[in-house]
Amino acid sequence: MSDRPPCWLESAPCPNHCAKQLYQRVIYNQTPLHGPWSGWRLAGQRLVSPHREWITAPLLDRWLYRHEQMFR
């Protein structure tokens, strides 16, 4: 069984941008972000910057909590 979209045949190159995004999301668990987050992406449980630095959700949550406590 293949995880490719039905429009993407096994021996053919990627037919369109939509199929490539679905493949990236299903196989590699990578989701690109748009708008002000352009260049960033979600990879599993991590938020990855355009410079390949990453942060996990629990760490980001702690930083935001500390920021809120300091600047109330």
C-alpha positions in Angstrom: 0.0 0.0 0.0 1.3 3.4 -0.9 0.7 6.7 1.0 0.8 8.7 -2.2 -2.3 10.6 -3.4 -4.2 8.7 -6.1 -3.2 11.3 -8.7 0.5 10.5 -8.2 1.5 7.2 -9.9 4.4 5.2 -8.4 6.9 5.7 -11.3 5.9 9.3 -12.2 7.2 12.6 -10.9 5.0 14.6 -8.6 2.0 15.8 -10.7 1.1 19.0 -8.7 1.9 21.1 -5.7 -1.1 19.7 -3.7 0.1 16.1 -4.0 3.6 17.1 -2.9 2.2 18.9 0.2 0.0 15.9 1.1 3.0 13.5 0.7 5.2 15.8 2.9 2.5 15.9 5.6 1.7 12.2 5.6 5.2 10.7 5.1 7.5 13.2 6.9 4.9 14.8 9.2 5.9 18.3 7.9 3.4 21.1 7.5 4.6 24.5 6.1 3.0 27.7 7.5 1.9 30.8 5.6 1.4 34.5 6.1 3.5 36.0 8.9 4.8 32.5 9.7 6.1 32.0 6.1 9.3 30.0 6.2 8.4 28.3 9.4 7.0 24.7 9.5 5.6 22.2 11.9 7.6 18.9 12.0 6.0 16.5 14.3 5.8 18.1 17.8 8.3 20.9 16.8 8.0 24.3 15.4 10.9 24.8 13.1 12.3 28.2 12.1 13.6 29.1 8.6 17.1 28.8 10.2 16.4 25.2 11.3 16.2 26.1 15.0 13.3 24.4 16.7 11.2 24.5 19.8 8.7 22.0 21.3 5.2 22.9 22.5 6.0 22.4 26.2 9.1 24.6 26.1 7.2 27.3 24.2 4.4 27.1 26.7 6.9 27.6 29.6 8.5 30.6 27.9 5.1 32.2 27.3 4.0 31.6 30.8 7.2 33.2 32.2 6.8 36.1 29.9 3.2 36.6 31.1 4.3 36.5 34.7 7.1 39.0 34.2 5.0 41.6 32.2 1.7 41.6 33.9 
